[in-house]
Amino acid sequence: MRPLYFVHISVCFPSWVIVLSVCIFIFGPYSMDVVTGTYFSVDIDSINNPKNIFVDSVKKMLNFSLFNPFFLIISMWELCLISHISLCDYVPMYNSTIFFDRIIYQVGFLQLMVQSQILEEKANILSQSFGFIIGGYETTSSTLLVLAHNLATNPTAMKKLQEEIDSVFPNNSPVTYEALMQMEYLDMAMNESMRLWPPAPRIERTCKNAVAIQGVTIPTGTLVVVPTYVLHRDPKIWESPDTYKPERFSKENREDINPYTFLPFGMGPRNCIGMRFALVIMKMVVVKLLQNFHLETCKETQTPLQINAMFQPKTPIKLKIVPRTPASNQERG
């Protein structure tokens, strides 16, 4: 795993404390490097190379406006229309060309796709590549961002998680996949964070066959929207729904949770195809982060967290990161 680059921070404070925008300086570059390395076979080291053409193009492509025609179509018509629209139609042509010419033709499965398709399929391949970025980069970094905020604002939960990390990986030992996936409290902490702030605030499915549910008939072809964010905070389902309580997902309580009321990755045969991969890379970075640092709030930390119409924090999340020392490990974690 690539090491975390905490030394590359633009805003520096005394040696015992650092205040930073977590998503921009840590989780964003980490997610970017994972996406480019695994999906496109490209090693860009984005935190040390912020001017990399790939990094710059992706940031511009993700700089959406609610007045962009793509989002206006979503808001005014059924999402099923999007199946006839190429995402690259709404990405600036300059950025699309750079993305394709500089990235697609590098070694990787996308090169094989291009070689096996006619020229007219270039736009479709580009659109699918953009989909990989949206699904792998933005959702991962955002989920890690709100998890860091939840841990910083709930120090008791963070301490329990650090105790588990120190027990499973003593003396800052290397992280192994087998041990990582057996960490119960890490799983609880992540699930509760995704309940409060699901990676996808809504899920859409098209009804293939007409069905009647509690007297309501859903015709074939109807677009059904599941408001995940609302479902995860329904007080009829969750006690104190706005409170961060990882214990909801303990082994004792997990059996009482209806699986269709907790949908961070969707459900059924069309759930998120990258779910397991996303969980591994997120758990990995959380363990490496908390092995070496404490997360704390500072005067710039927004509490409670407020979101905008795009379900993004209204202001950048800033936290205090305190390096863990042997003494602090014994006292606090």
SULKA-V598864 format. One record per pair of residues at least 12 apart in sequence whose C-alpha atoms are under 10 Angstrom apart, sorted by sequence separation. I is the first residue (numbers start at 1). J is the second residue. If there is no record, write none. Layout:
# SULKA-V598864
[[I/J] [I/J]]
This chain:
# SULKA-V598864
[[6/18] [9/21] [32/44] [33/45] [42/54] [70/82] [113/125] [114/126] [168/180] [207/219] [208/220] [209/221] [210/222] [302/314] [305/317] [32/45] [33/46] [206/219] [207/220] [208/221] [209/222] [265/278] [302/315] [6/20] [32/46] [33/47] [165/179] [168/182] [206/220] [207/221] [208/222] [301/315] [302/316] [303/317] [9/24] [10/25] [29/44] [30/45] [31/46] [32/47] [70/85] [110/125] [165/180] [168/183] [206/221] [207/222] [208/223] [300/315] [301/316] [302/317] [9/25] [29/45] [30/46] [70/86] [110/126] [205/221] [206/222] [207/223] [300/316] [301/317] [302/318] [8/25] [9/26] [29/46] [30/47] [70/87] [205/222] [206/223] [207/224] [300/317] [301/318] [302/319] [8/26] [28/46] [29/47] [36/54] [104/122] [110/128] [165/183] [205/223] [206/224] [300/318] [301/319] [6/25] [28/47] [29/48] [36/55] [70/89] [71/90] [110/129] [164/183] [204/223] [205/224] [206/225] [238/257] [299/318] [300/319] [301/320] [5/25] [6/26] [29/49] [69/89] [70/90] [164/184] [165/185] [204/224] [205/225] [237/257] [297/317] [298/318] [299/319] [300/320] [4/25] [5/26] [26/47] [29/50] [69/90] [70/91] [104/125] [164/185] [165/186] [203/224] [204/225] [205/226] [237/258] [297/318] [298/319] [299/320] [4/26] [25/47] [32/54] [33/55] [68/90] [100/122] [104/126] [161/183] [163/185] [164/186] [203/225] [204/226] [296/318] [297/319] [298/320] [4/27] [24/47] [32/55] [68/91] [100/123] [161/184] [162/185] [202/225] [203/226] [204/227] [238/261] [296/319] [297/320] [298/321] [5/29] [161/185] [162/186] [202/226] [203/227] [237/261] [295/319] [296/320] [297/321] [4/29] [5/30] [100/125] [104/129] [160/185] [161/186] [201/226] [202/227] [203/228] [237/262] [295/320] [296/321] [4/30] [29/55] [32/58] [64/90] [100/126] [160/186] [161/187] [201/227] [202/228] [203/229] [294/320] [295/321] [296/322] [3/30] [61/88] [64/91] [96/123] [99/126] [158/185] [161/188] [200/227] [201/228] [202/229] [234/261] [293/320] [294/321] [295/322] [2/30] [63/91] [157/185] [158/186] [161/189] [200/228] [201/229] [202/230] [233/261] [293/321] [294/322] [295/323] [61/90] [62/91] [97/126] [100/129] [157/186] [160/189] [199/228] [200/229] [201/230] [202/231] [231/260] [232/261] [233/262] [292/321] [293/322] [294/323] [61/91] [96/126] [99/129] [198/228] [199/229] [201/231] [231/261] [232/262] [292/322] [293/323] [294/324] [2/33] [60/91] [61/92] [96/127] [99/130] [157/188] [158/189] [197/228] [198/229] [201/232] [231/262] [232/263] [290/321] [292/323] [293/324] [2/34] [60/92] [157/189] [196/228] [197/229] [198/230] [231/263] [232/264] [289/321] [291/323] [292/324] [293/325] [1/34] [58/91] [195/228] [196/229] [228/261] [229/262] [290/323] [291/324] [292/325] [57/91] [61/95] [89/123] [96/130] [195/229] [196/230] [198/232] [228/262] [229/263] [289/323] [290/324] [292/326] [294/328] [57/92] [60/95] [61/96] [88/123] [194/229] [195/230] [196/231] [197/232] [228/263] [229/264] [293/328] [294/329] [59/95] [87/123] [88/124] [91/127] [195/231] [196/232] [197/233] [227/263] [228/264] [293/329] [57/94] [58/95] [86/123] [87/124] [88/125] [90/127] [195/232] [196/233] [226/263] [228/265] [292/329] [9/47] [57/95] [58/96] [61/99] [86/124] [88/126] [89/127] [151/189] [194/232] [195/233] [228/266] [291/329] [294/332] [8/47] [56/95] [57/96] [85/124] [86/125] [87/126] [88/127] [91/130] [150/189] [151/190] [294/333] [8/48] [57/97] [86/126] [87/127] [88/128] [150/190] [192/232] [226/266] [293/333] [6/47] [54/95] [57/98] [58/99] [86/127] [87/128] [88/129] [5/47] [53/95] [57/99] [85/127] [86/128] [87/129] [88/130] [147/189] [148/190] [150/192] [151/193] [291/333] [2/45] [4/47] [5/48] [56/99] [87/130] [88/131] [147/190] [150/193] [195/238] [290/333] [54/98] [55/99] [87/131] [146/190] [147/191] [149/193] [53/98] [54/99] [147/192] [148/193] [196/241] [53/99] [54/100] [144/190] [147/193] [150/196] [195/241] [196/242] [143/190] [146/193] [147/194] [195/242] [196/243] [54/102] [145/193] [146/194] [196/244] [53/102] [54/103] [144/193] [147/196] [195/244] [196/245] [53/103] [143/193] [144/194] [146/196] [147/197] [193/243] [143/194] [146/197] [192/243] [193/244] [195/246] [146/198] [192/244] [193/245] [192/245] [193/246] [143/197] [191/245] [192/246] [142/197] [143/198] [144/199] [189/244] [191/246] [192/247] [142/198] [143/199] [189/245] [190/246] [191/247] [192/248] [142/199] [143/200] [188/245] [189/246] [191/248] [192/249] [141/199] [188/246] [189/247] [191/249] [139/198] [140/199] [187/246] [188/247] [189/248] [190/249] [139/199] [186/246] [188/248] [189/249] [203/263] [42/103] [138/199] [139/200] [185/246] [188/249] [189/250] [202/263] [203/264] [41/103] [42/104] [185/247] [187/249] [188/250] [201/263] [202/264] [203/265] [204/266] [242/304] [40/103] [41/104] [187/250] [188/251] [200/263] [201/264] [203/266] [40/104] [42/106] [135/199] [185/249] [198/262] [199/263] [200/264] [202/266] [203/267] [40/105] [41/106] [42/107] [135/200] [184/249] [185/250] [198/263] [199/264] [200/265] [205/270] [40/106] [41/107] [42/108] [184/250] [185/251] [188/254] [195/261] [198/264] [199/265] [200/266] [36/103] [40/107] [41/108] [184/251] [195/262] [197/264] [198/265] [199/266] [40/108] [41/109] [62/130] [194/262] [195/263] [196/264] [203/271] [39/108] [40/109] [41/110] [61/130] [194/263] [195/264] [38/108] [39/109] [40/110] [192/262] [194/264] [37/108] [39/110] [40/111] [62/133] [191/262] [193/264] [194/265] [58/130] [61/133] [62/134] [191/263] [61/134] [191/264] [58/133] [58/134] [62/138] [58/137] [229/311] [157/244] [157/245] [40/129] [154/243] [157/246] [190/279] [39/129] [154/244] [157/247] [153/244] [154/245] [40/132] [187/279] [190/282] [39/132] [150/243] [151/244] [190/283] [39/133] [150/244] [150/245] [36/132] [187/283] [190/286] [35/132] [36/133] [39/136] [186/283] [35/133] [181/279] [35/134] [181/280] [35/135] [36/136] [180/280] [183/283] [186/286] [32/133] [35/136] [36/137] [186/287] [31/133] [34/136] [35/137] [181/283] [34/137] [177/280] [180/283] [181/284] [32/136] [33/137] [180/284] [31/136] [32/137] [35/140] [31/137] [32/138] [177/283] [30/137] [31/138] [177/284] [180/287] [29/137] [31/139] [32/140] [176/284] [28/137] [31/140] [32/141] [175/284] [201/310] [27/137] [28/138] [30/140] [31/141] [175/285] [201/311] [27/138] [30/141] [31/142] [200/311] [28/140] [29/141] [175/287] [199/311] [27/140] [28/141] [31/144] [175/288] [198/311] [27/141] [28/142] [174/288] [197/311] [23/138] [26/141] [27/142] [172/287] [173/288] [197/312] [27/143] [28/144] [172/288] [24/141] [27/144] [28/145] [23/141] [26/144] [27/145] [169/287] [172/290] [173/291] [22/141] [23/142] [26/145] [169/288] [172/291] [22/142] [23/143] [171/291] [172/292] [23/144] [24/145] [27/148] [165/286] [166/287] [170/291] [22/144] [23/145] [165/287] [169/291] [22/145] [23/146] [164/287] [165/288] [21/145] [22/146] [80/204] [162/286] [166/290] [23/148] [79/204] [80/205] [161/286] [162/287] [165/290] [166/291] [22/148] [79/205] [80/206] [161/287] [165/291] [22/149] [79/206] [162/289] [163/290] [162/290] [163/291] [161/290] [162/291] [161/291] [162/292] [159/290] [162/293] [158/290] [162/294] [143/278] [147/282] [159/294] [158/294] [159/295] [135/272] [158/295] [135/273] [136/274] [140/278] [144/282] [148/286] [158/296] [135/274] [136/275] [139/278] [140/279] [143/282] [144/283] [147/286] [155/294] [155/295] [80/221] [136/277] [137/278] [140/281] [141/282] [144/285] [148/289] [154/295] [155/296] [80/222] [132/274] [136/278] [140/282] [144/286] [148/290] [152/294] [153/295] [154/296] [155/297] [80/223] [135/278] [151/294] [152/295] [153/296] [154/297] [78/222] [79/223] [151/295] [152/296] [153/297] [78/223] [79/224] [150/295] [151/296] [152/297] [153/298] [78/224] [79/225] [149/295] [150/296] [151/297] [152/298] [148/295] [149/296] [150/297] [148/296] [149/297] [153/301] [152/301] [153/302] [153/303] [153/304] [149/301] [149/302] [150/303] [149/303] [150/304] [149/304] [150/305] [171/326] [149/305] [171/329] [146/305] [166/329] [146/312] [153/319] [163/329] [146/313] [152/319] [162/329] [163/330] [166/333] [145/313] [149/317] [152/320] [165/333] [142/311] [148/317] [149/318] [152/321] [163/332] [164/333] [142/312] [148/318] [149/319] [159/329] [162/332] [163/333] [142/313] [145/316] [146/317] [148/319] [162/333] [145/317] [160/332] [161/333] [1/174] [145/318] [159/332] [160/333] [1/175] [158/332] [159/333] [158/333] [156/332] [155/332] [66/309] [34/278] [66/310] [65/310] [64/310] [31/278] [34/281] [31/281] [30/281] [31/282] [30/282] [31/285] [27/282] [30/285] [27/285] [26/285] [27/286] [26/289] [17/293] [17/294] [18/295] [19/296] [19/297] [17/296] [19/298] [21/300] [1/281] [19/299] [20/300] [21/301] [4/285] [19/300] [3/285] [19/301] [1/284] [2/285] [6/289] [1/285] [4/288] [3/288] [4/289] [3/289] [1/288] [24/316] [23/316] [24/317] [21/315] [22/316] [23/317] [24/318] [21/316] [22/317] [23/318] [20/316] [21/317] [22/318] [20/317] [21/318] [22/319] [20/318] [21/319] [22/320] [19/318] [20/319] [21/320] [22/321] [18/318] [19/319] [20/320] [18/319] [19/320] [20/321] [17/319] [18/320] [19/321] [17/320] [18/321] [19/322] [16/320] [17/321] [18/322] [16/321] [17/322] [18/323] [16/322] [17/323] [15/322] [16/323] [15/323] [16/324] [6/321]]
